Amino acid sequence: MTPARPKLSVIVNNHNYQQFLPTCLQSVRDQTRAPDEVIVVDDGSTDGSRAYLAEQSDVTVLLQDNRGQAAAFNAGFAAATGEAILFLDADDALKPHALETIEALWTGRPSILCYHLDMVDARGTKLGRYPMTLPDEDMLPRLLNDLMLPFMPTSGNVFAREAIEWAFPLPEPRWRISADALLIRAALLVAPIRLVNQTLADYRVHGSNNFFRNDVTRTWQAHRGLTDLADVGLDLAQLVERAPRSVPTEYADRVLRGVLNVRMKTHALAPDPVALRTFLRKLPARILPPPVRWALQRSPRLQEAVIQPSAAPAWANRSRSSEPVEPRGLFYGARDRVEHERTLLTAPDWAWVAKHQTYVRSGPAPARRCTASGQG
């Protein structure tokens, strides 16, 4: 049976992109398959965007103070009624056949359609294809293991309403930009990603991009990406706990373990013990791997510094033999464990943890014997 024709909603989020907004909206008007509704959320623009939007009678315009991309997503989604939702950045543009292609591939089942993007400059000159390759595989295990997920930016995805409705409203304060990183991961928890091997939109690269930048070092990019990834994981776990009927609750702990791995890599790139301790206080004690728990168990001072004050140390009374085994441990290698976690605990503590790290797999740790130098 041919699935029913889906109702397509295009939600444009705009902040001070007056110079690109007309091109964006014209690309929506030029579709070979017209959208069923077009909603433009203006996020506190001060550049004349609102004067232009006041003249557009064929779109629904929502005005709000400058609260960021997640807030714009929330407002647009709350107003949308479509079964297929396409969030479009105001500096990007759709290819004329985009919505027709999406409708042809629509199955009626919850899913995320991801498609290729052409990169263009401020004048519309092509710069090549957006540098992202999506594997043809189920990406949920990858997400649950380490949060890593290749995905297209905002304008390169269309979501089934059922795949994302459970996650709204998105948390706003942290996601003034890059809210798509949280949204697509939330969608993947309940629906598969399907790759459309066609280019359906233009992704504009210009001097005012909020995320895409060419003027930074690779180290900065890696640190920024890992920091965002850790924040994504924390908020994703909270979304799961908020909607237990939509997503298996065990996903929350798996995501949080991935968060811990990612955050420690961030610390390796730019060590900041104070920020690390602040971050660890956000995690429930059950998430910390056994070697860290054992080290903490031997130091009340460290317990107070690291573990949430409100979290009961359930691990202290739990049989260690029942602990889930982390296949990759807290880090990817023993050297990382010693070199990059050293600032979290004292040197003697970490020397002992590093020496006995195999107990993550082999069972309870032996009694610690401290020498005068603190080595066990």
N, C-alpha and C positions, 0 to 999 in steps of 0.2 A: 504494500500500500504506500502510495506517495504521501510523505508528510505534508500536513497543512502548511500553507504559506505563512511564514512567521511574521509577526509584527516587529519591524526593525526600528529601534530608537538610536539616534546619534546624539551623544552628549558632548558638547564642545566646552572645554574649560579654558578660560582666558584670563590672563593677567598682563596688562600692558603690552599686548601684541597687536596694537591697532594696525601696524603696517602689513601684517600677515593675515589678519582676520578676514578681510574681504576675499582673499584667495581661498582661504579655508572654506568659508561658507559657499562660495561659488562652486567649489569642487563637490560639495554635497548637493547643490542644486542641479549639477550637470550629470548626476547619476543616471545610468540607463535603467535602473530600477529605483524609483524614488523612495526615500525613507518614509516611514509612517509618522514619525515625529522628530523634530530637531529641537534640542534644548541647548541654549547657551548659558553657561554659568559664568558671570563676570566676577572675578575675585578681587574686588577693590581696585580696579584699574584707575589710573590718573592720567592716562595719555590720550584721551579722546575716544577710547573704545566705546564708552557708554553712549556718547553722542551718536556714533555710527550705529550702534545696536538699536537705538531708539527709532531709527528709520527702517528697521527690518521687520516688516509685518508678517513674514511667513515663518518666523521662528519664535519659540517661547524663550523669553529672556528672564533670567533670574539674577538679581543683583545682591551681592553680599559684601560685607567688609572683607578686607584682606586677611584671610585665615588659612590660605594654603590649598594645595591640590586635593588632599583628602577631604577637606570641607567642601570643596567644589564637587568632588565625586559624590559625597553624601547628598548634597542638595539636588544634583542632577538625577541621581538614582531614585531618590524619593519622589521626584516628579514624573519619572519615566514610567510608561506602561507596557513597553515592548517585551517580547519574549527573547529577543536577541539585542544585546546592549553593546554599542561601540562607543568607547570613550576616545575622543579625538582632541589632541592638543591644538590650540588655535594657531600655532605656527606651522602645522603640518597640513597635508591635503590628501584627499582620496583620489585614486585613479577612477576614471569614469565608470568602469565595469565592476568596481569593488562590491557594491551591495548586491548586484545581480549574481556575482560569483558566490557570495556568502549564502544567498537564498538557495542557489543550486546545490550547495553542499550541506544544507541544513537537514539534519536527520530527525529533529524533534526530541532527541535525547540530550541530557545535560552534557555539555562539552565546552571547550575553549578552542576556537579556531585562531591559529597564529599564521601570519602570512609575511612574506618578504617586504622590505621597504627599500626604496631608492633614496639615497642621501642627496640632498640638493643644498645649494648655498642660498644666501639671502635673496639673490636675483632669480633663483629657480634653476640654475645650471647644475646638471647632474654631476655628482662626485663619486658615483659608484654605488654598489649595494651596501646596505647596512651590515657591518661586520659581525654577524651572529649566525651560527649554524645550530639548528635544533636537531638532536638525534631522533631517529625514527624508533622510539622505544617508550615503554611506560616510565615516566619520569618521577612517579610517586616514591619509589624506593630511594632514589637519589635525594629527593627532598627530605625524607624522613631520616636519612642517614647523616647528612651533613649540611642540609639547607641549600646546597648548591643547586642552582636551576638556571640553565640558559633560557632566556625568553626575550621576546621582542618588546620594545618600549610601548608606552600607552597606545599609540595609534596603530600598532601592528597586531591588535587582538580584538576579537569579538567574543562576548561571553553569553552563554545561555543564562537567563535570569535565575534558573534553579541552582546554577553553580555558584552564584555569588550572593544571592539574597540573604543567606544565613549570616554572612560576614558583616552586613551593614547594620548600623553605621560604623564606618571605619574610625579608629582612634585618630584624632586630628592634630594634637600638638606636635608630635614628632614628624608627621608626614606632610610638611608644607611642600616638599617636593618628593619625588620618587615613590609616591603612594602606589604606583603600579606594581612595585616590587612586592608589596604586601598583598595586594589584591589578587595577583595571578597565583601566588602560592596558596592563598586561601581557597581559590577556585579549584586548584589541583587536588586538594584534599578530598573533594567530592566528585570530581569529573575529570576525564582525561583530556590531554592536550592533543589536538589534531593539527598537523602541519599542512597548510595549503601551499603547494609549491608554485605559487604565483606572486608577483609583486602587485600589491593592491593599494599602496599609499606612498607618499613622499615624506621623508623625515628631514626636516630642515635643520641645517647646522649653521649657526650664525654667532655673532659675538655676544648675544644676550641669552644663550641657552642656560637654563637653570641647572642642567645636569651634565650634558655633553660638553667637555672642555678639551682643548688641545694644549693649553698653556701650563700644564702641571706635570710633575714627574711620575714615573711609573710607581714609585714607592708611595707617593701621595694617593694615586688612584687605587692602589691595592689596599692601603689603610682605609680610605674612604669606603671602598666596596665592602670590606670586612666589617667595618663599624656599622654600616647600613644593614648588613646581613644579620649581625647579632641583634640589632633592634627589631628587624623583621621577625626573627624567631621569637623574641619575647612577646611581641604583640600577637603573633600568630597563635602561640600557646594560650594566650588570654582569650582570643576569639574562640578557640576550641572549647575551652572550659565554660565559656558563656553560652555555647550552643551544643550541649551534649546530645541532643536528639538528631542533629544534622551530621556530626562528625564523631567517629570513635574516640572516646575520651583518652585511650592510651596513646593517641597521637601527640597529646600535649607533652608527656614526659619524653617521648622520642625527639620531639622538636627541641625541647630544652637542653637535652644532651648535645644536640647539634650546636645549639647556641653556645654552650660552654667551650666546645672545640674551636668554634670560630672566634670567640672573644679572646681566647688565649693566643691565637695567631695574631690578632690585632695588637695584643700586648707585646708580642715578639718584635713587631715592626716599630712600635713606638712605646717603649716601656713606661708605664704610669701606674705605680703601685696604688696610689690613692683612688684613681678611677677604677682600677681593677677590683679593689675591695668594695667600692660603692656598687659596682656591677654585681659582684657575687652575692651581696646582700639581697638582691632581687630574686635569687634562685632558691627554691625549696631545698632543704638539706639532702633530701633523698636523691637529688640530681648529681651531687658530688660523687665522683668515683671512689671506690673503697680505699685506695692508698691515701687520698686526701682526707677522707673521713678518719682513718686511723691516726694520721698525723694530728688532726684537729682534736681527736679524742684524748690525746696525750698533752694537750695544751689548752687549758681554759681560756687563756688570753687570746689565742687564735680563734677559738669558737666565738668569743664575743666580737672579734673584729670581722669575721667572715660570714657567719651564719645569721640568717634573719633572726632578730630578737623574738619575733612572734612564732617562729617555726619550731615545733617540738622536735628534738633530735631523735626522730624515729629510728634512725640507723643504729643508735646505741643499743637498742633492745631487739634488733632484728637479727635473725640468724644469717650469718655471712654466707652460708652455703646456699641460701635462697636468693642472693643478690643476682640480678641479671648481669651476664657477662657482656662487657662492651668489646666487640671484636677489634676495634682499633684503639681502645683505651682513651685516655683524655687527650693524648696528642698522637701525631703520626709517627713519632720516633722517640727513643730514649734520650737522644741528645736534646731534642726540643724540650722534653720534660725537665731536664736538669737546667738547661741554659735559660729558658724563657719563663719558668715558674719560680725561679729562685727568689724573686722579689716578693712573692706572695707570702711565703713562710720564711723562717729563719734558715740560715745555711745548714746547721746541723739537722733540722727537720727534713730539709730537702735531700740532704745526703742520705738519710735513712730511707726516705720514700723512693729515691732513685735506686738504691741498692736492692730494695725489696719490691720493685714495681711488678715483678712477675706474679705476685700474689693476687693481682687482679684476676688471673686465671687459675692459680693453683690452690687458693684457699686462704684460711686465716693466717695473719701475720704472726711471727714468733714474738716473744717478749723482747722489747728493745733493751739492748745493753749499751749504755752510754760510757764512753771513755772520757778522759779529762778534756779532750778536744771537742767532745760532743758527737763524735762519729760513732755509729753503731756497728 
